[in-house]
Amino acid sequence: MGLAAAATVALLAWGVAAFRDFAGPTAGGALEVPALPERGSTAAAIGVPDTLLGLSRALRFRTLTPAEAIAVPGFLGVLGEPAIHRPAVHVIPAADSGSFAYMVLRPFGDKRGEVLNGYRLGRWPAERWIMARNYFNPDGFVEVTPQNVSTPLTAHFTLGDFVTHDQRDVWPKYVVLEEKLLDKIELVLQELNRMRIPTRKVVVLSGFRAPYYNERGVGEGMARGSRHQFGDAADLIIDDNGDGRMDDLNRDRRLDLRDTEPLARALAAVERAHPALRGGLGTYTAMGPSGPFVHIDVRGTSARWERGR
C-alpha cells in the first residue's frame, strides 16, 4: 500500500476520535479496510488512536451512525459512498491484538413497527410513552451476520456474545451495543485480577435484549424498562475453570450468592475511580445451571439490588 493510502486510513481512525469523544452517546457483512503498514506494536502506531481503546485500553470496536461516518475525514475516499448507506463491520487489522472494528449502524428509523429486515425487535419504551433521556430510543443497530458474529469487541468478548437469545435461524440479527459497558466490564475484570482472582473466561448470560424478547420475560424477573434493551447492560459470570458455572470467587468452597461479593467490590472501585461509568449492579442467586450471576450496566446513575432466596 502506498504512503498516501495509508495516511488516508489513519485519518479515518483519528477522525472518529475527533468527532465523538468516548463519553458521548453511542447507540454488519464484514468489509475489511485496506491493511495499514505495521510500524510498531501499539494500536496507535498503525492508525487506531488511544482514545478509542477506552479507559480500560481494551476496546477493539467503535459504533458509528451514518451521519458520524460521513463526518469522518477520508471515510468516503477509502470505503466509498455505499459504505455510508450499508450497515457493515469495517475491520482494520492491528498488529497488537488482531483487529479494530468500525461498525456503521442501521438507523433506528429503518425499523417498521416491531420488525427490521425480517428480525423481530419489538417496540422500545419511548415508542409507547414519554421517557427520561437515558431511555430514549437508540441511534441504531449493529447488523450481525454469520460472517461478522465472531468480531472481537475486547479480548474477552465477541459481537455474538451480546445477541438476543431468540430467532436463532434468522439472519441478519440486530444488536444495540454501548462501548462504555464493555469498557466498564473490562475495568472490573482488571480490578479482580488485582485481587488475584483469575478472569480468563467470562460468560455473558444475557447481553442485548430486544424489547419483544424482554417483554416475554417480564413476569420472570425482567424489568419492563430493562437497560438490556439499550445495549448498556449485561448479566455475566466468571467461569475461569470452564465448568459452565460461576467460580468460587470468595474461596469459601461453596457456590452461592456470596460469590458475587468480590465482583461488587471490584465494581465499586471502578465507579469511584471513573464516575462517568456509574450504573447498576444486581446480584442474583442461581436461576439455572450457571449458578449465581451479576447484572452490570452504565445507566448513568447508581443503583443496587439483590435477588436472593
C-alpha positions as CSV (number, residue, x, y, z in Angstrom):
1,M,0.0,0.0,0.0
2,G,1.3,3.5,-0.9
3,L,2.0,6.1,1.8
4,A,-1.0,8.2,0.6
5,A,-3.4,5.4,1.1
6,A,-2.0,4.5,4.5
7,A,-2.3,8.1,5.6
8,T,-5.9,8.2,4.4
9,V,-6.8,5.2,6.6
10,A,-5.0,6.7,9.5
11,L,-7.1,9.9,9.1
12,L,-10.2,7.8,9.2
13,A,-9.4,6.4,12.6
14,W,-8.3,9.7,14.1
15,G,-11.4,11.4,12.7
16,V,-13.6,9.1,14.7
17,A,-11.9,10.2,17.9
18,A,-12.2,13.8,17.0
19,F,-15.8,13.6,16.0
20,R,-17.1,11.9,19.1
21,D,-15.2,11.5,22.4
22,F,-15.6,8.4,24.5
23,A,-18.1,9.8,27.0
24,G,-20.6,10.9,24.3
25,P,-23.7,9.0,23.4
26,T,-23.5,5.8,21.4
27,A,-26.2,4.0,20.3
28,G,-22.7,-5.6,9.6
29,G,-21.4,-8.4,6.5
30,A,-17.8,-7.8,7.3
31,L,-16.0,-5.5,5.0
32,E,-12.2,-5.1,5.5
33,V,-10.5,-1.8,5.3
34,P,-7.1,-2.0,3.4
35,A,-4.4,-3.1,5.8
36,L,-2.2,-0.4,7.4
37,P,1.6,-0.8,7.4
38,E,2.9,-2.3,10.6
39,R,5.3,0.2,12.1
40,G,5.2,-0.9,15.7
41,S,3.5,-3.0,18.4
42,T,0.9,-0.4,19.6
43,A,-2.5,0.3,18.2
44,A,-1.7,4.0,17.8
45,A,1.3,3.1,15.6
46,I,-1.0,1.6,12.9
47,G,-3.8,4.1,13.0
48,V,-6.1,3.3,16.0
49,P,-5.8,6.2,18.4
50,D,-5.6,5.5,22.1
51,T,-8.8,7.4,22.8
52,L,-10.8,4.6,21.1
53,L,-9.3,2.0,23.3
54,G,-11.4,3.3,26.3
55,L,-10.3,3.8,29.9
56,S,-9.5,0.1,30.1
57,R,-7.5,0.3,26.9
58,A,-9.2,-3.0,26.0
59,L,-11.9,-1.9,23.4
60,R,-11.5,-3.2,19.9
61,F,-14.6,-1.5,18.3
62,R,-16.4,1.7,17.8
63,T,-20.0,2.2,16.6
64,L,-20.9,5.0,14.1
65,T,-24.2,6.3,12.8
66,P,-24.3,7.0,9.1
67,A,-24.0,10.8,9.8
68,E,-21.0,10.2,12.0
69,A,-19.3,8.1,9.4
70,I,-19.8,10.8,6.8
71,A,-18.1,13.3,9.1
72,V,-15.0,11.0,9.4
73,P,-12.3,12.5,7.2
74,G,-11.3,10.0,4.5
75,F,-14.2,7.6,5.1
76,L,-15.8,8.2,1.7
77,G,-12.5,8.2,-0.1
78,V,-11.4,4.8,1.3
79,L,-14.6,2.9,1.6
80,G,-16.8,4.7,-1.0
81,E,-20.4,6.1,-0.6
82,P,-22.0,2.7,-0.4
83,A,-20.3,2.2,3.0
84,I,-22.4,5.1,4.4
85,H,-25.7,3.6,3.3
86,R,-25.0,-0.1,4.0
87,P,-24.5,-1.2,7.6
88,A,-21.3,-3.1,8.0
89,V,-18.4,-4.0,10.2
90,H,-15.2,-2.5,8.8
91,V,-12.2,-4.3,10.2
92,I,-8.8,-2.8,10.4
93,P,-6.0,-5.3,11.1
94,A,-4.0,-4.3,14.1
95,A,-0.6,-5.7,15.0
96,D,-1.0,-5.6,18.7
97,S,-4.2,-7.7,19.2
98,G,-5.6,-8.7,15.9
99,S,-8.1,-6.0,14.7
100,F,-10.2,-2.9,15.4
101,A,-13.7,-2.7,14.0
102,Y,-15.7,0.3,12.9
103,M,-19.4,-0.6,13.0
104,V,-21.7,1.5,10.8
105,L,-25.2,1.3,12.3
106,R,-28.5,0.5,10.7
107,P,-30.6,3.6,11.6
108,F,-33.4,3.1,14.1
109,G,-35.8,4.7,11.7
110,D,-35.4,1.7,9.3
111,K,-37.4,-0.4,11.8
112,R,-41.0,-0.9,10.6
113,G,-43.3,-1.4,13.6
114,E,-41.7,-4.3,15.6
115,V,-39.6,-5.7,12.7
116,L,-36.3,-4.8,11.0
117,N,-35.4,-6.6,7.9
118,G,-37.3,-9.8,8.9
119,Y,-35.9,-9.7,12.5
120,R,-38.4,-9.1,15.3
121,L,-37.3,-6.4,17.8
122,G,-40.5,-5.1,19.3
123,R,-41.1,-1.5,20.5
124,W,-38.8,0.5,22.8
125,P,-40.3,2.1,25.9
126,A,-40.0,5.6,24.3
127,E,-42.1,4.4,21.3
128,R,-45.0,3.8,23.7
129,W,-44.8,6.6,26.3
130,I,-42.6,9.6,27.2
131,M,-39.4,8.6,28.9
132,A,-36.4,10.2,30.5
133,R,-33.4,11.0,28.3
134,N,-31.5,7.8,29.2
135,Y,-34.5,5.8,28.0
136,F,-34.6,7.5,24.5
137,N,-34.6,5.2,21.5
138,P,-31.1,4.0,20.5
139,D,-29.5,5.7,17.5
140,G,-29.3,2.4,15.5
141,F,-28.3,-1.2,15.3
142,V,-25.2,-3.2,14.6
143,E,-26.2,-5.6,11.8
144,V,-24.9,-9.1,12.8
145,T,-24.3,-11.7,10.1
146,P,-22.7,-15.2,10.1
147,Q,-19.6,-13.5,8.7
148,N,-19.1,-10.9,11.5
149,V,-20.7,-12.6,14.5
150,S,-17.2,-13.5,15.8
151,T,-15.8,-10.0,15.6
152,P,-13.8,-9.3,18.8
153,L,-15.1,-6.5,21.0
154,T,-12.4,-7.0,23.6
155,A,-10.1,-9.9,24.5
156,H,-12.9,-11.4,26.5
157,F,-16.0,-10.8,24.3
158,T,-17.2,-11.0,20.7
159,L,-20.2,-9.5,18.9
160,G,-22.1,-12.7,19.2
161,D,-21.9,-12.7,23.0
162,F,-24.4,-9.8,23.0
163,V,-27.0,-11.1,20.5
164,T,-30.6,-11.7,21.9
165,H,-31.2,-15.4,22.6
166,D,-34.1,-16.0,20.1
167,Q,-34.8,-16.3,16.4
168,R,-31.6,-18.4,16.1
169,D,-32.1,-19.2,12.4
170,V,-32.9,-15.6,11.3
171,W,-30.2,-13.5,9.7
172,P,-29.2,-10.8,9.9
173,K,-29.7,-10.1,13.5
174,Y,-29.6,-6.7,15.2
175,V,-27.8,-5.6,18.4
176,V,-27.7,-2.3,20.3
177,L,-24.2,-2.0,21.8
178,E,-22.7,0.6,24.1
179,E,-18.9,0.9,24.2
180,K,-19.0,2.2,27.8
181,L,-20.5,-1.1,29.0
182,L,-17.6,-3.1,27.6
183,D,-15.1,-0.6,29.0
184,K,-16.6,-0.8,32.5
185,I,-16.7,-4.6,32.5
186,E,-13.0,-4.8,31.4
187,L,-12.1,-2.4,34.2
188,V,-13.9,-4.6,36.7
189,L,-12.0,-7.7,35.4
190,Q,-8.8,-5.8,35.7
191,E,-9.7,-5.0,39.3
192,L,-10.5,-8.6,40.0
193,N,-7.1,-9.6,38.7
194,R,-5.5,-7.1,41.1
195,M,-7.4,-9.0,43.8
196,R,-5.7,-12.2,42.4
197,I,-9.0,-13.6,41.0
198,P,-8.4,-15.0,37.5
199,T,-10.8,-13.9,34.8
200,R,-9.6,-15.6,31.6
201,K,-13.1,-16.7,30.7
202,V,-16.2,-14.6,31.3
203,V,-19.6,-15.7,30.1
204,V,-22.4,-13.3,29.1
205,L,-25.7,-14.9,30.1
206,S,-27.7,-12.0,28.6
207,G,-26.4,-9.0,26.7
208,F,-28.7,-7.0,24.4
209,R,-32.4,-8.0,24.8
210,A,-34.8,-6.8,22.1
211,P,-38.0,-5.3,23.7
212,Y,-40.0,-8.1,22.1
213,Y,-37.9,-10.7,23.9
214,N,-37.7,-8.7,27.1
215,E,-41.5,-8.4,27.3
216,R,-41.8,-12.2,27.2
217,G,-39.7,-12.4,30.4
218,V,-41.2,-9.6,32.4
219,G,-43.2,-12.0,34.6
220,E,-40.0,-13.9,35.3
221,G,-38.0,-11.0,36.7
222,M,-37.1,-9.0,33.6
223,A,-37.8,-5.3,34.1
224,R,-40.2,-3.6,31.6
225,G,-37.7,-0.7,31.2
226,S,-34.6,-3.0,31.3
227,R,-31.3,-1.5,30.4
228,H,-30.6,-4.6,28.3
229,Q,-32.8,-3.0,25.6
230,F,-30.4,-0.1,25.3
231,G,-27.2,-2.1,24.9
232,D,-25.7,-0.9,28.1
233,A,-26.3,-3.9,30.4
234,A,-25.1,-7.4,30.7
235,D,-25.6,-10.4,33.0
236,L,-22.5,-12.4,33.4
237,I,-20.5,-15.0,35.4
238,I,-16.8,-15.5,35.9
239,D,-16.0,-19.1,34.7
240,D,-12.2,-19.3,34.7
241,N,-12.2,-23.1,35.3
242,G,-14.6,-23.7,32.4
243,D,-17.2,-25.8,34.2
244,G,-20.1,-23.6,33.0
245,R,-20.8,-22.2,36.4
246,M,-19.8,-19.1,38.4
247,D,-16.4,-19.7,40.1
248,D,-15.9,-19.8,43.8
249,L,-14.8,-16.2,43.8
250,N,-14.7,-15.8,47.6
251,R,-12.9,-19.1,48.0
252,D,-15.2,-20.5,50.8
253,R,-15.7,-23.8,48.9
254,R,-19.3,-23.0,48.3
255,L,-21.2,-21.7,45.3
256,D,-23.8,-19.2,46.4
257,L,-24.7,-15.5,46.3
258,R,-21.7,-14.6,48.4
259,D,-19.5,-15.4,45.3
260,T,-20.8,-12.2,43.8
261,E,-19.3,-10.1,46.6
262,P,-15.8,-9.8,45.1
263,L,-17.4,-8.6,41.8
264,A,-19.4,-6.0,43.8
265,R,-16.2,-4.7,45.5
266,A,-14.4,-4.5,42.1
267,L,-17.3,-2.7,40.5
268,A,-17.5,-0.2,43.4
269,A,-13.8,0.6,43.0
270,V,-14.2,1.2,39.2
271,E,-17.1,3.6,39.8
272,R,-15.2,5.5,42.4
273,A,-12.3,5.9,40.0
274,H,-14.5,6.6,37.0
275,P,-17.8,8.3,37.9
276,A,-18.8,8.6,34.2
277,L,-19.3,4.8,34.3
278,R,-21.8,4.8,37.2
279,G,-24.7,2.4,36.8
280,G,-26.5,-0.6,38.2
281,L,-25.3,-3.7,40.0
282,G,-27.7,-6.5,40.6
283,T,-26.7,-9.8,42.3
284,Y,-28.8,-12.9,41.7
285,T,-29.0,-16.4,43.1
286,A,-28.9,-19.3,40.7
287,M,-31.6,-19.2,38.1
288,G,-30.2,-22.1,36.2
289,P,-27.2,-24.4,35.9
290,S,-24.7,-21.4,35.7
291,G,-25.2,-20.5,39.4
292,P,-25.3,-17.0,40.8
293,F,-24.6,-14.1,38.5
294,V,-24.3,-10.3,38.4
295,H,-26.0,-7.6,36.3
296,I,-23.8,-4.7,35.3
297,D,-24.9,-1.6,33.5
298,V,-23.9,2.0,32.7
299,R,-27.2,3.8,33.1
300,G,-25.5,6.9,34.4
301,T,-26.9,6.8,38.0
302,S,-26.0,4.4,40.8
303,A,-28.4,1.5,41.5
304,R,-28.0,-1.6,43.6
305,W,-30.3,-4.6,44.2
306,E,-30.1,-8.2,45.3
307,R,-32.4,-11.1,44.2
308,G,-31.8,-13.8,46.8
309,R,-33.8,-16.7,48.0
